[in-house]
Amino acid sequence: MKELSSMKKLEYSYETTASSGSKTEDYPDPPNENSFKTSGGSKNGALVGKGEVIKVNVKWADNDESFELRNKAK
């Protein structure tokens, strides 16, 4: 996990047609995991549609990456 040794902050945001959000996590010490997850619920019951694309942006150290999440066909 050498690539995360200098990481002090992780920022991410997401956007769907139903909602959007963002979060910042600070790390006084380098993280010892290379996967990050979040969870939550919607008070109003908003759901991501079956064919919807979730746009994600992640920033850490001197890096910035954007990508899209899609449901994988079964």
N, CA and C of each residue as an Amber inpcrd file, in Angstrom:
protein
   222
   0.8200000  -1.1900000   0.0000000   0.0000000   0.0000000   0.0000000
   0.8650000   1.2560000   0.0000000   1.9960000   1.1280000  -0.6220000
   2.9200000   2.2560000  -0.7130000   2.2540000   3.4720000  -1.3500000
   1.3610000   3.2300000  -2.3290000   0.7080000   4.3430000  -3.0310000
  -0.1910000   5.1760000  -2.1150000  -0.6040000   4.6390000  -0.9650000
  -1.4470000   5.3820000  -0.0330000  -0.6680000   5.9640000   1.1420000
   0.6390000   5.7510000   1.1930000   1.4240000   6.1540000   2.3540000
   1.4380000   7.6640000   2.5880000   1.2430000   8.4460000   1.5350000
   1.2450000   9.9050000   1.7080000  -0.1670000  10.4940000   1.7980000
  -1.1860000   9.6470000   1.7550000  -2.5620000  10.1350000   1.7560000
  -2.9600000  10.6370000   3.1400000  -3.3940000  11.8710000   3.1890000
  -3.8760000  12.4790000   4.4320000  -5.3730000  12.7490000   4.3850000
  -5.9320000  12.8010000   3.1660000  -7.3430000  13.1360000   3.0110000
  -7.9020000  12.4040000   1.7920000  -9.1280000  11.9330000   1.9140000
  -9.8670000  11.3180000   0.8210000 -11.1660000  12.0850000   0.6780000
 -11.4370000  12.5560000  -0.5190000 -12.6860000  13.2640000  -0.7990000
 -13.4030000  12.5520000  -1.9320000 -14.6960000  12.3900000  -1.8200000
 -15.4340000  11.8370000  -2.9450000 -16.8270000  12.4410000  -2.9980000
 -17.3740000  12.4060000  -4.1890000 -18.7370000  12.8750000  -4.3960000
 -19.4060000  11.9580000  -5.4100000 -20.7240000  11.9160000  -5.3750000
 -21.4850000  11.1100000  -6.3210000 -22.7420000  11.8620000  -6.7130000
 -23.2760000  11.4710000  -7.8460000 -24.4870000  12.1220000  -8.3480000
 -25.3350000  11.1170000  -9.0980000 -26.6270000  11.0890000  -8.7650000
 -27.6130000  10.3000000  -9.4860000 -28.7730000  11.2330000  -9.8220000
 -29.7580000  10.7260000 -10.5240000 -30.9160000  11.5740000 -10.8010000
 -31.7550000  11.7640000  -9.5360000 -31.6460000  10.8360000  -8.5680000
 -32.4350000  10.9130000  -7.3480000 -31.7480000  11.6800000  -6.2290000
 -30.4030000  11.6670000  -6.2070000 -29.7010000  12.3120000  -5.0990000
 -28.2360000  12.5570000  -5.4430000 -27.5590000  13.2110000  -4.5350000
 -26.1220000  13.4230000  -4.6660000 -25.5600000  13.5760000  -3.2570000
 -24.2640000  13.4720000  -3.1480000 -23.6550000  13.6180000  -1.8360000
 -22.1500000  13.6750000  -1.9510000 -21.5070000  13.9690000  -0.8410000
 -20.0520000  14.0080000  -0.8070000 -19.5810000  13.7190000   0.6090000
 -18.3280000  13.3590000   0.7200000 -17.7560000  13.0660000   2.0240000
 -16.2530000  13.3130000   1.9630000 -15.7010000  13.7610000   3.0810000
 -14.2630000  13.9420000   3.2280000 -13.8240000  13.1770000   4.4620000
 -12.7740000  12.3820000   4.3010000 -12.2130000  11.6470000   5.4240000
 -10.7640000  12.0810000   5.5980000 -10.3790000  12.4110000   6.8290000
  -9.0050000  12.8020000   7.1410000  -8.2830000  11.6300000   7.7860000
  -7.0040000  11.4870000   7.4410000  -6.1810000  10.4080000   7.9670000
  -4.9230000  10.9760000   8.6180000  -4.8780000  11.0400000   9.9580000
  -3.6600000  11.5000000  10.6230000  -2.5070000  10.5330000  10.3530000
  -2.8350000   9.2440000  10.1990000  -1.8650000   8.2140000   9.8210000
  -2.3410000   7.6120000   8.5080000  -1.4250000   7.1160000   7.6750000
  -1.8530000   6.5180000   6.4010000  -2.8530000   5.3850000   6.6370000
  -3.8500000   5.2700000   5.7690000  -4.8200000   4.1880000   5.9230000
  -4.1450000   2.8310000   5.7110000  -4.6510000   1.8020000   6.3670000
  -4.0770000   0.4720000   6.1790000  -4.9730000  -0.4210000   5.3250000
  -5.9700000   0.1490000   4.7100000  -6.8470000  -0.5530000   3.7620000
  -6.8130000   0.1920000   2.4370000  -6.9020000  -0.5400000   1.3310000
  -6.9260000   0.1330000   0.0340000  -8.3120000   0.0920000  -0.6020000
  -9.3280000  -0.2290000   0.1790000 -10.6970000  -0.1160000  -0.3010000
 -11.4710000   0.7110000   0.7260000 -12.4070000   1.4690000   0.2290000
 -13.1820000   2.3650000   1.0640000 -14.6430000   2.1890000   0.7110000
 -15.4910000   2.1940000   1.7060000 -16.9120000   2.0500000   1.4160000
 -17.7130000   2.9830000   2.2970000 -18.8870000   3.2670000   1.8300000
 -19.7930000   4.1160000   2.5770000 -21.1770000   3.5090000   2.4850000
 -22.0110000   3.8660000   3.3910000 -23.3850000   3.3850000   3.3430000
 -24.2880000   4.4720000   3.8820000 -25.5090000   4.3150000   3.6350000
 -26.4630000   5.2930000   4.1140000 -27.8460000   4.9010000   3.6460000
 -28.7660000   5.6700000   4.0280000 -30.1350000   5.4070000   3.6280000
 -30.8150000   6.7040000   3.2710000 -31.8800000   6.5700000   2.6010000
 -32.6400000   7.7330000   2.1950000 -33.8870000   7.8250000   3.0500000
 -34.0790000   8.9510000   3.6580000 -35.2570000   9.1650000   4.5010000
 -36.5400000   9.1050000   3.6760000 -36.4730000   9.5650000   2.4270000
 -37.6510000   9.5950000   1.5730000 -37.7880000   8.3610000   0.6940000
 -36.8610000   7.4230000   0.8170000 -36.9600000   6.1940000   0.0420000
 -36.5230000   6.3240000  -1.3990000 -35.7010000   7.3290000  -1.7430000
 -35.2310000   7.4850000  -3.1120000 -34.3310000   6.3140000  -3.4900000
 -34.5880000   5.7240000  -4.6400000 -33.8130000   4.5820000  -5.1140000
 -33.1190000   4.9310000  -6.4250000 -31.9830000   4.2970000  -6.6410000
 -31.2900000   4.4300000  -7.9150000 -31.9910000   3.5200000  -8.9060000
 -32.3450000   4.0670000 -10.0680000 -33.0380000   3.2940000 -11.0890000
 -32.1850000   2.1650000 -11.6360000 -32.8360000   1.1280000 -12.1510000
 -32.1540000  -0.0740000 -12.6370000 -31.1000000   0.2290000 -13.6990000
 -31.3850000   1.1080000 -14.6270000 -30.4390000   1.4150000 -15.6870000
 -29.6500000   2.6940000 -15.4550000 -29.7540000   3.2570000 -14.2720000
 -29.1260000   4.5450000 -14.0050000 -27.6090000   4.4440000 -13.8350000
 -26.9470000   5.4990000 -14.2330000 -25.4980000   5.6180000 -14.0850000
 -25.2140000   6.5270000 -12.8960000 -24.3010000   6.1100000 -12.0220000
 -23.8890000   6.9190000 -10.8820000 -22.5370000   7.5290000 -11.2180000
 -22.4660000   8.8530000 -11.2340000 -21.2230000   9.5550000 -11.5280000
 -20.4630000   9.7730000 -10.2260000 -19.1900000   9.3750000 -10.2020000
 -18.3730000   9.4420000  -8.9940000 -17.0940000  10.2140000  -9.2790000
 -16.6780000  11.0450000  -8.3290000 -15.3990000  11.7440000  -8.4090000
 -14.6610000  11.5050000  -7.0910000 -13.3900000  11.1050000  -7.1830000
 -12.5860000  10.8050000  -6.0060000 -11.2890000  11.6020000  -6.0780000
 -10.9060000  12.2200000  -4.9560000  -9.6520000  12.9710000  -4.8670000
  -8.8660000  12.4620000  -3.6680000  -7.5810000  12.2150000  -3.8770000
  -6.6940000  11.8230000  -2.7840000  -5.2750000  12.2390000  -3.1480000
  -4.5150000  12.6410000  -2.1470000  -3.1450000  13.1300000  -2.3560000
  -3.1520000  14.0970000  -3.5450000  -2.3620000  13.8500000  -4.5640000
  -2.3250000  14.7070000  -5.7500000  -3.0880000  14.0840000  -6.9120000
  -4.0280000  13.2130000  -6.6240000  -4.7610000  12.4790000  -7.6560000
  -6.2270000  12.8830000  -7.6690000  -6.8200000  12.7790000  -8.8410000
  -8.2280000  13.0910000  -9.0420000  -8.7360000  12.1320000 -10.1140000
  -9.7900000  11.3870000  -9.8110000 -10.3080000  10.4270000 -10.7690000
 -11.8280000  10.4820000 -10.7930000 -12.3870000  10.4310000 -11.9850000
 -13.8340000  10.3890000 -12.1630000 -14.1850000   9.1130000 -12.9170000
 -15.3250000   8.5210000 -12.5630000 -15.7670000   7.3200000 -13.2560000
 -17.2720000   7.1830000 -13.0740000 -17.8460000   6.2190000 -13.7900000
 -19.2820000   5.9710000 -13.7070000 -19.5170000   4.5360000 -13.2390000
 -20.4900000   4.3790000 -12.3650000 -20.9080000   3.0450000 -11.9020000
 -22.1900000   2.6770000 -12.6230000 -22.2390000   1.4400000 -13.0860000
 -23.4220000   0.9360000 -13.7890000 -23.7800000  -0.4390000 -13.2410000
 -25.0580000  -0.7850000 -13.2740000 -25.4750000  -2.1400000 -12.9120000
 -24.9150000  -3.1160000 -13.9250000 -24.3680000  -4.2060000 -13.4430000
 -23.8530000  -5.2310000 -14.3340000 -25.0100000  -6.1820000 -14.6880000
 -25.1490000  -6.4720000 -15.9590000 -26.2220000  -7.3740000 -16.3980000
 -25.9800000  -8.7620000 -15.8350000 -27.0590000  -9.4080000 -15.3880000
 -26.9370000 -10.7630000 -14.8150000 -27.1720000 -11.7940000 -15.8560000
